[in-house]
Amino acid sequence: MSIDQAQIHALRSSLEADDYHLDVQVSDDTAVATITAGPDACAECLVPKDLMRSMLAPILGVDADRIEMTYPVDVHTDGE
């Protein structure tokens, strides 16, 4: 599987506009995606993890359920 470099660049640029940074590691049929926040990150601008996985899956060439997501904080848990 290969990463679609143009799409990952576009996604990174979009995230960086809200002061988020994306790092991905792909190994065989799994991936680890880590999003970190800068000091000016917009907490409301980060989509839920499931949506981010579905966005990343075709870019990374990995099934969404095989992507481990790490966010700076779980802003969409509503206390759960």
PETACOR-V322144 format. One record per residue. N is the residue number from 1. SS is DSSP state (h for helix, s for strand, l for the rest). PHI is phi in whole degrees, -180 to 180 (* if undefined). PSI is psi in whole degrees, -180 to 180 (999 if undefined). Layout:
BEGIN
N_SS_PHI_PSI ; N_SS_PHI_PSI
END
This chain:
BEGIN
1_l_*_143 ; 2_l_-127_149 ; 3_l_-80_135 ; 4_l_-77_99 ; 5_h_-62_-38 ; 6_h_-66_-43 ; 7_h_-71_-39 ; 8_h_-67_-36 ; 9_h_-63_-43 ; 10_h_-64_-42 ; 11_h_-66_-44 ; 12_h_-60_-43 ; 13_h_-62_-41 ; 14_h_-63_-45 ; 15_h_-65_-41 ; 16_h_-64_-27 ; 17_h_-62_-27 ; 18_l_-106_17 ; 19_l_66_37 ; 20_s_-111_154 ; 21_s_-134_134 ; 22_s_-112_130 ; 23_s_-122_133 ; 24_s_-128_142 ; 25_s_-127_121 ; 26_s_-113_132 ; 27_s_-138_113 ; 28_l_56_-114 ; 29_l_-109_22 ; 30_s_-130_162 ; 31_s_-147_151 ; 32_s_-121_123 ; 33_s_-117_126 ; 34_s_-120_126 ; 35_s_-112_126 ; 36_s_-114_157 ; 37_s_-113_138 ; 38_l_-86_179 ; 39_l_-66_-22 ; 40_l_-106_21 ; 41_l_-64_141 ; 42_l_-92_106 ; 43_h_-60_-34 ; 44_h_-80_-10 ; 45_h_-89_-11 ; 46_l_-90_124 ; 47_l_-73_160 ; 48_l_-59_154 ; 49_h_-56_-43 ; 50_h_-61_-40 ; 51_h_-68_-41 ; 52_h_-63_-41 ; 53_h_-59_-44 ; 54_h_-67_-29 ; 55_h_-75_-39 ; 56_h_-76_-31 ; 57_h_-51_-54 ; 58_h_-69_-27 ; 59_h_-71_-40 ; 60_h_-90_-16 ; 61_l_73_31 ; 62_l_-130_140 ; 63_l_-58_142 ; 64_h_-56_-37 ; 65_h_-74_-3 ; 66_h_-107_13 ; 67_s_-108_120 ; 68_s_-89_125 ; 69_s_-108_136 ; 70_s_-124_124 ; 71_l_-110_158 ; 72_l_-63_-38 ; 73_l_-149_156 ; 74_l_-90_83 ; 75_l_-74_-14 ; 76_l_-109_24 ; 77_l_-92_-17 ; 78_l_50_42 ; 79_l_82_3 ; 80_l_-80_999
END
